[in-house]
């Protein structure tokens, strides 16, 4: 198994930041969808 080239600290941090943003957005959407689904219609 080849070792991946080390990313620079800045690039790594940037990628983590984006991942965090996307995860947060996904979780908010999931929560909203769940609320709408569970909400009684009447």
N, CA and C atoms as an extended XYZ file, in Angstrom:
126
Properties=species:S:1:pos:R:3:atomname:S:1:resname:S:1:resid:I:1 pbc="F F F"
N         0.848       -1.194        0.000 N   UNK     1
C         0.000        0.000        0.000 CA  UNK     1
C         0.887        1.248        0.000 C   UNK     1
N         0.720        2.069       -1.005 N   UNK     2
C         1.540        3.285       -1.112 CA  UNK     2
C         1.078        4.321       -0.104 C   UNK     2
N         2.059        5.043        0.397 N   UNK     3
C         1.719        6.124        1.332 CA  UNK     3
C         1.316        7.363        0.539 C   UNK     3
N         0.206        7.970        0.909 N   UNK     4
C        -0.240        9.171        0.208 CA  UNK     4
C         0.706       10.322        0.519 C   UNK     4
N         0.932       11.199       -0.435 N   UNK     5
C         1.763       12.379       -0.151 CA  UNK     5
C         1.078       13.252        0.895 C   UNK     5
N         1.863       13.751        1.821 N   UNK     6
C         1.302       14.586        2.890 CA  UNK     6
C         0.786       15.901        2.318 C   UNK     6
N        -0.394       16.267        2.682 N   UNK     7
C        -0.928       17.563        2.268 CA  UNK     7
C        -0.365       18.633        3.190 C   UNK     7
N        -0.308       19.844        2.680 N   UNK     8
C         0.138       20.942        3.531 CA  UNK     8
C        -0.916       21.180        4.608 C   UNK     8
N        -0.500       21.706        5.721 N   UNK     9
C        -1.417       21.923        6.844 CA  UNK     9
C        -2.583       22.818        6.437 C   UNK     9
N        -2.296       23.845        5.636 N   UNK    10
C        -3.358       24.758        5.205 CA  UNK    10
C        -4.404       24.054        4.371 C   UNK    10
N        -3.952       23.240        3.424 N   UNK    11
C        -4.887       22.531        2.551 CA  UNK    11
C        -5.733       21.559        3.365 C   UNK    11
N        -5.085       20.849        4.279 N   UNK    12
C        -5.787       19.887        5.124 CA  UNK    12
C        -6.860       20.599        5.948 C   UNK    12
N        -6.507       21.717        6.554 N   UNK    13
C        -7.464       22.473        7.359 CA  UNK    13
C        -8.631       22.964        6.520 C   UNK    13
N        -8.311       23.399        5.292 N   UNK    14
C        -9.355       23.897        4.401 CA  UNK    14
C       -10.344       22.790        4.077 C   UNK    14
N        -9.811       21.599        3.787 N   UNK    15
C       -10.678       20.472        3.442 CA  UNK    15
C       -11.563       20.102        4.632 C   UNK    15
N       -10.983       20.101        5.817 N   UNK    16
C       -11.762       19.789        7.019 CA  UNK    16
C       -12.866       20.814        7.218 C   UNK    16
N       -12.535       22.070        6.965 N   UNK    17
C       -13.516       23.147        7.122 CA  UNK    17
C       -14.696       22.919        6.182 C   UNK    17
N       -14.399       22.606        4.905 N   UNK    18
C       -15.470       22.362        3.935 CA  UNK    18
C       -16.304       21.166        4.360 C   UNK    18
N       -15.625       20.091        4.800 N   UNK    19
C       -16.348       18.886        5.219 CA  UNK    19
C       -17.297       19.223        6.363 C   UNK    19
N       -16.815       20.034        7.298 N   UNK    20
C       -17.641       20.410        8.445 CA  UNK    20
C       -18.863       21.197        7.984 C   UNK    20
N       -18.653       22.130        7.055 N   UNK    21
C       -19.765       22.949        6.551 CA  UNK    21
C       -20.808       22.063        5.890 C   UNK    21
N       -20.338       21.150        5.010 N   UNK    22
C       -21.287       20.293        4.302 CA  UNK    22
C       -22.027       19.385        5.275 C   UNK    22
N       -21.319       18.842        6.262 N   UNK    23
C       -21.964       17.964        7.236 CA  UNK    23
C       -23.028       18.725        8.013 C   UNK    23
N       -22.691       19.960        8.398 N   UNK    24
C       -23.655       20.760        9.156 CA  UNK    24
C       -24.900       21.016        8.313 C   UNK    24
N       -24.709       21.365        7.041 N   UNK    25
C       -25.845       21.624        6.156 CA  UNK    25
C       -26.699       20.372        6.018 C   UNK    25
N       -26.032       19.220        5.821 N   UNK    26
C       -26.769       17.966        5.673 CA  UNK    26
C       -27.587       17.684        6.923 C   UNK    26
N       -26.974       17.875        8.092 N   UNK    27
C       -27.696       17.582        9.329 CA  UNK    27
C       -28.888       18.510        9.498 C   UNK    27
N       -28.729       19.773        9.130 N   UNK    28
C       -29.853       20.710        9.251 CA  UNK    28
C       -30.982       20.295        8.329 C   UNK    28
N       -30.638       19.883        7.097 N   UNK    29
C       -31.661       19.444        6.145 CA  UNK    29
C       -32.364       18.196        6.653 C   UNK    29
N       -31.598       17.247        7.188 N   UNK    30
C       -32.189       16.008        7.698 CA  UNK    30
C       -33.155       16.329        8.831 C   UNK    30
N       -32.725       17.226        9.723 N   UNK    31
C       -33.571       17.587       10.858 CA  UNK    31
C       -34.858       18.241       10.370 C   UNK    31
N       -34.746       19.151        9.404 N   UNK    32
C       -35.936       19.828        8.875 CA  UNK    32
C       -36.871       18.827        8.216 C   UNK    32
N       -36.306       17.921        7.406 N   UNK    33
C       -37.139       16.925        6.728 CA  UNK    33
C       -37.874       16.074        7.754 C   UNK    33
N       -37.165       15.670        8.802 N   UNK    34
C       -37.773       14.822        9.825 CA  UNK    34
C       -38.916       15.566       10.505 C   UNK    34
N       -38.704       16.848       10.789 N   UNK    35
C       -39.747       17.650       11.442 CA  UNK    35
C       -40.973       17.736       10.541 C   UNK    35
N       -40.749       18.008        9.238 N   UNK    36
C       -41.881       18.131        8.316 CA  UNK    36
C       -42.615       16.809        8.175 C   UNK    36
N       -41.862       15.698        8.133 N   UNK    37
C       -42.498       14.383        7.978 CA  UNK    37
C       -43.341       14.042        9.201 C   UNK    37
N       -42.812       14.349       10.388 N   UNK    38
C       -43.509       13.970       11.619 CA  UNK    38
C       -44.636       14.930       11.984 C   UNK    38
N       -44.674       16.085       11.326 N   UNK    39
C       -45.689       17.081       11.666 CA  UNK    39
C       -47.064       16.598       11.205 C   UNK    39
N       -48.062       16.549       12.078 N   UNK    40
C       -49.407       16.134       11.660 CA  UNK    40
C       -49.992       17.147       10.686 C   UNK    40
N       -50.759       16.667        9.725 N   UNK    41
C       -51.289       17.539        8.673 CA  UNK    41
C       -52.432       18.397        9.205 C   UNK    41
N       -53.327       17.823       10.021 N   UNK    42
C       -54.488       18.584       10.497 CA  UNK    42
C       -54.092       19.598       11.561 C   UNK    42
